[in-house]
């Protein structure tokens, strides 16, 4: 069974690699337990967590 996750920013499907590791990253907002999966290309496009969080508003 293959699990898929979609990027919060661009809605691209993120493929899950071995050992449950996503090709991308998971961003958490402070004071919020919700997790936001971010794909590898969005991770590269934005410099750092703060800039990614800006896109989530
Ligand atoms: Zn993305």
PDB file of the backbone (N, CA, C, O) and the ligand in Angstrom, with CONECT records:
HET     ZN  A 101       1
ATOM      1  N   UNK A   1       0.840  -1.200   0.000  1.00  0.00           N
ATOM      2  CA  UNK A   1       0.000   0.000   0.000  1.00  0.00           C
ATOM      3  C   UNK A   1       0.877   1.253   0.000  1.00  0.00           C
ATOM      4  O   UNK A   1       1.776   1.398   0.829  1.00  0.00           O
ATOM      5  N   UNK A   2       0.607   2.130  -0.919  1.00  0.00           N
ATOM      6  CA  UNK A   2       1.381   3.365  -1.009  1.00  0.00           C
ATOM      7  C   UNK A   2       0.545   4.521  -0.505  1.00  0.00           C
ATOM      8  O   UNK A   2      -0.563   4.762  -0.983  1.00  0.00           O
ATOM      9  N   UNK A   3       1.087   5.227   0.461  1.00  0.00           N
ATOM     10  CA  UNK A   3       0.388   6.395   0.978  1.00  0.00           C
ATOM     11  C   UNK A   3       0.808   7.617   0.185  1.00  0.00           C
ATOM     12  O   UNK A   3       1.968   7.744  -0.208  1.00  0.00           O
ATOM     13  N   UNK A   4      -0.124   8.504  -0.047  1.00  0.00           N
ATOM     14  CA  UNK A   4       0.249   9.733  -0.726  1.00  0.00           C
ATOM     15  C   UNK A   4      -0.191  10.941   0.079  1.00  0.00           C
ATOM     16  O   UNK A   4      -1.194  10.917   0.792  1.00  0.00           O
ATOM     17  N   UNK A   5       0.579  11.973  -0.058  1.00  0.00           N
ATOM     18  CA  UNK A   5       0.347  13.216   0.668  1.00  0.00           C
ATOM     19  C   UNK A   5       0.415  14.334  -0.354  1.00  0.00           C
ATOM     20  O   UNK A   5       1.232  14.279  -1.273  1.00  0.00           O
ATOM     21  N   UNK A   6      -0.409  15.326  -0.215  1.00  0.00           N
ATOM     22  CA  UNK A   6      -0.347  16.450  -1.146  1.00  0.00           C
ATOM     23  C   UNK A   6       0.288  17.671  -0.511  1.00  0.00           C
ATOM     24  O   UNK A   6       0.077  17.975   0.663  1.00  0.00           O
ATOM     25  N   UNK A   7       1.073  18.359  -1.326  1.00  0.00           N
ATOM     26  CA  UNK A   7       1.754  19.577  -0.882  1.00  0.00           C
ATOM     27  C   UNK A   7       0.717  20.641  -0.525  1.00  0.00           C
ATOM     28  O   UNK A   7      -0.231  20.874  -1.275  1.00  0.00           O
ATOM     29  N   UNK A   8       0.907  21.277   0.618  1.00  0.00           N
ATOM     30  CA  UNK A   8      -0.027  22.312   1.076  1.00  0.00           C
ATOM     31  C   UNK A   8      -0.020  23.527   0.159  1.00  0.00           C
ATOM     32  O   UNK A   8      -1.044  24.191   0.004  1.00  0.00           O
ATOM     33  N   UNK A   9       1.118  23.821  -0.448  1.00  0.00           N
ATOM     34  CA  UNK A   9       1.248  25.027  -1.270  1.00  0.00           C
ATOM     35  C   UNK A   9       0.787  24.791  -2.711  1.00  0.00           C
ATOM     36  O   UNK A   9      -0.072  25.524  -3.201  1.00  0.00           O
ATOM     37  N   UNK A  10       1.332  23.794  -3.394  1.00  0.00           N
ATOM     38  CA  UNK A  10       1.053  23.647  -4.825  1.00  0.00           C
ATOM     39  C   UNK A  10       0.143  22.455  -5.132  1.00  0.00           C
ATOM     40  O   UNK A  10      -0.221  22.231  -6.286  1.00  0.00           O
ATOM     41  N   UNK A  11      -0.223  21.694  -4.102  1.00  0.00           N
ATOM     42  CA  UNK A  11      -1.144  20.571  -4.261  1.00  0.00           C
ATOM     43  C   UNK A  11      -0.580  19.396  -5.070  1.00  0.00           C
ATOM     44  O   UNK A  11      -1.327  18.521  -5.506  1.00  0.00           O
ATOM     45  N   UNK A  12       0.722  19.386  -5.261  1.00  0.00           N
ATOM     46  CA  UNK A  12       1.374  18.278  -5.944  1.00  0.00           C
ATOM     47  C   UNK A  12       1.452  17.080  -5.005  1.00  0.00           C
ATOM     48  O   UNK A  12       1.669  17.228  -3.803  1.00  0.00           O
ATOM     49  N   UNK A  13       1.276  15.921  -5.562  1.00  0.00           N
ATOM     50  CA  UNK A  13       1.377  14.727  -4.739  1.00  0.00           C
ATOM     51  C   UNK A  13       2.832  14.484  -4.341  1.00  0.00           C
ATOM     52  O   UNK A  13       3.731  14.504  -5.181  1.00  0.00           O
ATOM     53  N   UNK A  14       3.043  14.258  -3.063  1.00  0.00           N
ATOM     54  CA  UNK A  14       4.390  13.980  -2.563  1.00  0.00           C
ATOM     55  C   UNK A  14       4.526  12.478  -2.393  1.00  0.00           C
ATOM     56  O   UNK A  14       3.736  11.843  -1.695  1.00  0.00           O
ATOM     57  N   UNK A  15       5.521  11.929  -3.030  1.00  0.00           N
ATOM     58  CA  UNK A  15       5.735  10.491  -2.913  1.00  0.00           C
ATOM     59  C   UNK A  15       6.467  10.158  -1.623  1.00  0.00           C
ATOM     60  O   UNK A  15       7.393  10.850  -1.200  1.00  0.00           O
ATOM     61  N   UNK A  16       6.019   9.091  -1.029  1.00  0.00           N
ATOM     62  CA  UNK A  16       6.644   8.668   0.217  1.00  0.00           C
ATOM     63  C   UNK A  16       7.744   7.654  -0.079  1.00  0.00           C
ATOM     64  O   UNK A  16       7.526   6.678  -0.797  1.00  0.00           O
ATOM     65  N   UNK A  17       8.898   7.891   0.467  1.00  0.00           N
ATOM     66  CA  UNK A  17      10.044   7.026   0.244  1.00  0.00           C
ATOM     67  C   UNK A  17      10.083   5.919   1.292  1.00  0.00           C
ATOM     68  O   UNK A  17       9.171   5.777   2.107  1.00  0.00           O
ATOM     69  N   UNK A  18      11.130   5.161   1.251  1.00  0.00           N
ATOM     70  CA  UNK A  18      11.313   4.105   2.233  1.00  0.00           C
ATOM     71  C   UNK A  18      11.249   4.651   3.659  1.00  0.00           C
ATOM     72  O   UNK A  18      11.556   5.820   3.892  1.00  0.00           O
ATOM     73  N   UNK A  19      10.865   3.837   4.576  1.00  0.00           N
ATOM     74  CA  UNK A  19      10.851   4.161   6.001  1.00  0.00           C
ATOM     75  C   UNK A  19       9.944   5.336   6.336  1.00  0.00           C
ATOM     76  O   UNK A  19      10.139   6.029   7.334  1.00  0.00           O
ATOM     77  N   UNK A  20       8.949   5.546   5.480  1.00  0.00           N
ATOM     78  CA  UNK A  20       7.978   6.594   5.753  1.00  0.00           C
ATOM     79  C   UNK A  20       8.517   8.000   5.611  1.00  0.00           C
ATOM     80  O   UNK A  20       7.918   8.962   6.093  1.00  0.00           O
ATOM     81  N   UNK A  21       9.666   8.113   4.938  1.00  0.00           N
ATOM     82  CA  UNK A  21      10.254   9.444   4.783  1.00  0.00           C
ATOM     83  C   UNK A  21       9.690  10.105   3.531  1.00  0.00           C
ATOM     84  O   UNK A  21       9.738   9.527   2.444  1.00  0.00           O
ATOM     85  N   UNK A  22       9.160  11.305   3.680  1.00  0.00           N
ATOM     86  CA  UNK A  22       8.607  12.026   2.543  1.00  0.00           C
ATOM     87  C   UNK A  22       9.703  12.724   1.764  1.00  0.00           C
ATOM     88  O   UNK A  22      10.699  13.180   2.326  1.00  0.00           O
ATOM     89  N   UNK A  23       9.494  12.800   0.434  1.00  0.00           N
ATOM     90  CA  UNK A  23      10.408  13.592  -0.376  1.00  0.00           C
ATOM     91  C   UNK A  23       9.910  15.034  -0.305  1.00  0.00           C
ATOM     92  O   UNK A  23       9.209  15.515  -1.196  1.00  0.00           O
ATOM     93  N   UNK A  24      10.282  15.691   0.751  1.00  0.00           N
ATOM     94  CA  UNK A  24       9.789  17.026   1.048  1.00  0.00           C
ATOM     95  C   UNK A  24       9.940  17.233   2.532  1.00  0.00           C
ATOM     96  O   UNK A  24      10.826  16.657   3.163  1.00  0.00           O
ATOM     97  N   UNK A  25       9.075  18.053   3.090  1.00  0.00           N
ATOM     98  CA  UNK A  25       9.198  18.309   4.514  1.00  0.00           C
ATOM     99  C   UNK A  25       7.822  18.511   5.127  1.00  0.00           C
ATOM    100  O   UNK A  25       6.835  18.713   4.418  1.00  0.00           O
ATOM    101  N   UNK A  26       7.769  18.456   6.424  1.00  0.00           N
ATOM    102  CA  UNK A  26       6.529  18.725   7.152  1.00  0.00           C
ATOM    103  C   UNK A  26       6.746  19.983   7.978  1.00  0.00           C
ATOM    104  O   UNK A  26       7.688  20.079   8.764  1.00  0.00           O
ATOM    105  N   UNK A  27       5.852  20.941   7.781  1.00  0.00           N
ATOM    106  CA  UNK A  27       5.952  22.203   8.513  1.00  0.00           C
ATOM    107  C   UNK A  27       4.848  22.242   9.559  1.00  0.00           C
ATOM    108  O   UNK A  27       3.706  21.864   9.295  1.00  0.00           O
ATOM    109  N   UNK A  28       5.205  22.700  10.741  1.00  0.00           N
ATOM    110  CA  UNK A  28       4.207  22.884  11.796  1.00  0.00           C
ATOM    111  C   UNK A  28       4.149  24.351  12.174  1.00  0.00           C
ATOM    112  O   UNK A  28       5.174  25.023  12.284  1.00  0.00           O
ATOM    113  N   UNK A  29       2.932  24.836  12.370  1.00  0.00           N
ATOM    114  CA  UNK A  29       2.782  26.201  12.863  1.00  0.00           C
ATOM    115  C   UNK A  29       2.865  26.170  14.376  1.00  0.00           C
ATOM    116  O   UNK A  29       2.386  25.230  15.011  1.00  0.00           O
ATOM    117  N   UNK A  30       3.470  27.190  14.951  1.00  0.00           N
ATOM    118  CA  UNK A  30       3.537  27.220  16.411  1.00  0.00           C
ATOM    119  C   UNK A  30       2.147  27.480  16.979  1.00  0.00           C
ATOM    120  O   UNK A  30       1.397  28.302  16.452  1.00  0.00           O
ATOM    121  N   UNK A  31       1.817  26.793  18.028  1.00  0.00           N
ATOM    122  CA  UNK A  31       0.503  26.916  18.637  1.00  0.00           C
ATOM    123  C   UNK A  31      -0.585  26.194  17.873  1.00  0.00           C
ATOM    124  O   UNK A  31      -1.771  26.427  18.107  1.00  0.00           O
ATOM    125  N   UNK A  32      -0.191  25.321  16.962  1.00  0.00           N
ATOM    126  CA  UNK A  32      -1.144  24.578  16.137  1.00  0.00           C
ATOM    127  C   UNK A  32      -0.549  23.199  15.890  1.00  0.00           C
ATOM    128  O   UNK A  32       0.592  23.079  15.442  1.00  0.00           O
ATOM    129  N   UNK A  33      -1.315  22.170  16.180  1.00  0.00           N
ATOM    130  CA  UNK A  33      -0.769  20.818  16.034  1.00  0.00           C
ATOM    131  C   UNK A  33      -0.900  20.278  14.614  1.00  0.00           C
ATOM    132  O   UNK A  33      -0.402  19.196  14.304  1.00  0.00           O
ATOM    133  N   UNK A  34      -1.583  21.049  13.747  1.00  0.00           N
ATOM    134  CA  UNK A  34      -1.765  20.609  12.364  1.00  0.00           C
ATOM    135  C   UNK A  34      -0.414  20.587  11.637  1.00  0.00           C
ATOM    136  O   UNK A  34       0.429  21.465  11.819  1.00  0.00           O
ATOM    137  N   UNK A  35      -0.244  19.553  10.808  1.00  0.00           N
ATOM    138  CA  UNK A  35       0.997  19.434  10.061  1.00  0.00           C
ATOM    139  C   UNK A  35       0.748  19.763   8.595  1.00  0.00           C
ATOM    140  O   UNK A  35      -0.267  19.371   8.018  1.00  0.00           O
ATOM    141  N   UNK A  36       1.689  20.488   8.006  1.00  0.00           N
ATOM    142  CA  UNK A  36       1.557  20.886   6.612  1.00  0.00           C
ATOM    143  C   UNK A  36       2.666  20.250   5.782  1.00  0.00           C
ATOM    144  O   UNK A  36       3.824  20.655   5.886  1.00  0.00           O
ATOM    145  N   UNK A  37       2.331  19.269   4.969  1.00  0.00           N
ATOM    146  CA  UNK A  37       3.357  18.678   4.106  1.00  0.00           C
ATOM    147  C   UNK A  37       3.730  19.627   2.969  1.00  0.00           C
ATOM    148  O   UNK A  37       2.861  20.220   2.329  1.00  0.00           O
ATOM    149  N   UNK A  38       5.009  19.757   2.733  1.00  0.00           N
ATOM    150  CA  UNK A  38       5.524  20.628   1.680  1.00  0.00           C
ATOM    151  C   UNK A  38       6.404  19.783   0.757  1.00  0.00           C
ATOM    152  O   UNK A  38       7.276  19.048   1.221  1.00  0.00           O
ATOM    153  N   UNK A  39       6.167  19.893  -0.554  1.00  0.00           N
ATOM    154  CA  UNK A  39       6.949  19.095  -1.497  1.00  0.00           C
ATOM    155  C   UNK A  39       8.374  19.636  -1.628  1.00  0.00           C
ATOM    156  O   UNK A  39       8.686  20.747  -1.200  1.00  0.00           O
ATOM    157  N   UNK A  40       9.209  18.820  -2.226  1.00  0.00           N
ATOM    158  CA  UNK A  40      10.621  19.158  -2.356  1.00  0.00           C
ATOM    159  C   UNK A  40      10.841  20.447  -3.154  1.00  0.00           C
ATOM    160  O   UNK A  40      11.694  21.262  -2.803  1.00  0.00           O
ATOM    161  N   UNK A  41      10.057  20.628  -4.241  1.00  0.00           N
ATOM    162  CA  UNK A  41      10.274  21.826  -5.062  1.00  0.00           C
ATOM    163  C   UNK A  41       9.837  23.103  -4.353  1.00  0.00           C
ATOM    164  O   UNK A  41      10.481  24.141  -4.502  1.00  0.00           O
ATOM    165  N   UNK A  42       8.745  23.040  -3.581  1.00  0.00           N
ATOM    166  CA  UNK A  42       8.348  24.215  -2.804  1.00  0.00           C
ATOM    167  C   UNK A  42       9.357  24.483  -1.702  1.00  0.00           C
ATOM    168  O   UNK A  42       9.640  25.634  -1.368  1.00  0.00           O
ATOM    169  N   UNK A  43       9.889  23.424  -1.150  1.00  0.00           N
ATOM    170  CA  UNK A  43      10.898  23.563  -0.100  1.00  0.00           C
ATOM    171  C   UNK A  43      12.118  24.302  -0.643  1.00  0.00           C
ATOM    172  O   UNK A  43      12.737  25.100   0.060  1.00  0.00           O
ATOM    173  N   UNK A  44      12.455  24.025  -1.907  1.00  0.00           N
ATOM    174  CA  UNK A  44      13.604  24.675  -2.527  1.00  0.00           C
ATOM    175  C   UNK A  44      13.280  26.109  -2.943  1.00  0.00           C
ATOM    176  O   UNK A  44      14.135  26.994  -2.911  1.00  0.00           O
ATOM    177  N   UNK A  45      12.002  26.313  -3.341  1.00  0.00           N
ATOM    178  CA  UNK A  45      11.575  27.608  -3.856  1.00  0.00           C
ATOM    179  C   UNK A  45      11.587  28.687  -2.770  1.00  0.00           C
ATOM    180  O   UNK A  45      11.897  29.849  -3.032  1.00  0.00           O
ATOM    181  N   UNK A  46      11.248  28.283  -1.565  1.00  0.00           N
ATOM    182  CA  UNK A  46      11.168  29.251  -0.474  1.00  0.00           C
ATOM    183  C   UNK A  46      12.334  29.059   0.480  1.00  0.00           C
ATOM    184  O   UNK A  46      12.738  27.937   0.785  1.00  0.00           O
ATOM    185  N   UNK A  47      12.862  30.182   0.941  1.00  0.00           N
ATOM    186  CA  UNK A  47      14.034  30.141   1.807  1.00  0.00           C
ATOM    187  C   UNK A  47      13.611  30.052   3.270  1.00  0.00           C
ATOM    188  O   UNK A  47      13.307  31.062   3.904  1.00  0.00           O
ATOM    189  N   UNK A  48      13.596  28.874   3.776  1.00  0.00           N
ATOM    190  CA  UNK A  48      13.352  28.716   5.203  1.00  0.00           C
ATOM    191  C   UNK A  48      11.892  28.553   5.575  1.00  0.00           C
ATOM    192  O   UNK A  48      10.989  28.807   4.778  1.00  0.00           O
ATOM    193  N   UNK A  49      11.691  28.126   6.798  1.00  0.00           N
ATOM    194  CA  UNK A  49      10.372  27.794   7.320  1.00  0.00           C
ATOM    195  C   UNK A  49       9.442  29.006   7.355  1.00  0.00           C
ATOM    196  O   UNK A  49       8.254  28.883   7.057  1.00  0.00           O
ATOM    197  N   UNK A  50       9.975  30.177   7.716  1.00  0.00           N
ATOM    198  CA  UNK A  50       9.144  31.377   7.844  1.00  0.00           C
ATOM    199  C   UNK A  50       8.501  31.733   6.499  1.00  0.00           C
ATOM    200  O   UNK A  50       7.322  32.079   6.432  1.00  0.00           O
ATOM    201  N   UNK A  51       9.296  31.640   5.434  1.00  0.00           N
ATOM    202  CA  UNK A  51       8.769  31.963   4.113  1.00  0.00           C
ATOM    203  C   UNK A  51       7.721  30.957   3.654  1.00  0.00           C
ATOM    204  O   UNK A  51       6.753  31.321   2.985  1.00  0.00           O
ATOM    205  N   UNK A  52       7.912  29.723   4.007  1.00  0.00           N
ATOM    206  CA  UNK A  52       6.913  28.692   3.676  1.00  0.00           C
ATOM    207  C   UNK A  52       5.622  28.971   4.448  1.00  0.00           C
ATOM    208  O   UNK A  52       4.527  28.870   3.895  1.00  0.00           O
ATOM    209  N   UNK A  53       5.759  29.321   5.722  1.00  0.00           N
ATOM    210  CA  UNK A  53       4.582  29.629   6.537  1.00  0.00           C
ATOM    211  C   UNK A  53       3.802  30.815   5.970  1.00  0.00           C
ATOM    212  O   UNK A  53       2.578  30.865   6.096  1.00  0.00           O
ATOM    213  N   UNK A  54       4.495  31.763   5.351  1.00  0.00           N
ATOM    214  CA  UNK A  54       3.835  32.896   4.700  1.00  0.00           C
ATOM    215  C   UNK A  54       2.875  32.427   3.618  1.00  0.00           C
ATOM    216  O   UNK A  54       1.830  33.041   3.400  1.00  0.00           O
ATOM    217  N   UNK A  55       3.223  31.359   2.950  1.00  0.00           N
ATOM    218  CA  UNK A  55       2.404  30.842   1.843  1.00  0.00           C
ATOM    219  C   UNK A  55       1.136  30.138   2.331  1.00  0.00           C
ATOM    220  O   UNK A  55       0.204  29.916   1.559  1.00  0.00           O
ATOM    221  N   UNK A  56       1.114  29.797   3.597  1.00  0.00           N
ATOM    222  CA  UNK A  56       0.006  29.005   4.127  1.00  0.00           C
ATOM    223  C   UNK A  56      -1.195  29.849   4.559  1.00  0.00           C
ATOM    224  O   UNK A  56      -2.259  29.313   4.869  1.00  0.00           O
ATOM    225  N   UNK A  57      -1.019  31.151   4.575  1.00  0.00           N
ATOM    226  CA  UNK A  57      -2.082  32.023   5.055  1.00  0.00           C
ATOM    227  C   UNK A  57      -3.248  32.111   4.072  1.00  0.00           C
ATOM    228  O   UNK A  57      -4.227  32.810   4.335  1.00  0.00           O
TER     229      UNK A  57
HETATM  230 ZN    ZN A 101       4.666  22.060  -3.499  1.00  0.00          ZN
END
